[in-house]
């Protein structure tokens, strides 16, 4: 029974370590989050001004563009990190 618990613990720890991101990937993800937050703030500013539905559409486009850029940044970091030996 103790062996089974020990093996389960070691396996769980091994999976946890394998899932860790590198420092470079974490930095890229942080930059991607900054892009998201910046585009969200810009979209909020657009919505707060005059313009009605046109402003809402523009704000939505700004959010979508920011999300798309951030997603590309994260994907690039994931691909780069996947090729880096641990």
Order of alpha helices (4+ residues) and beta strands (2+ residues): alpha-alpha-alpha
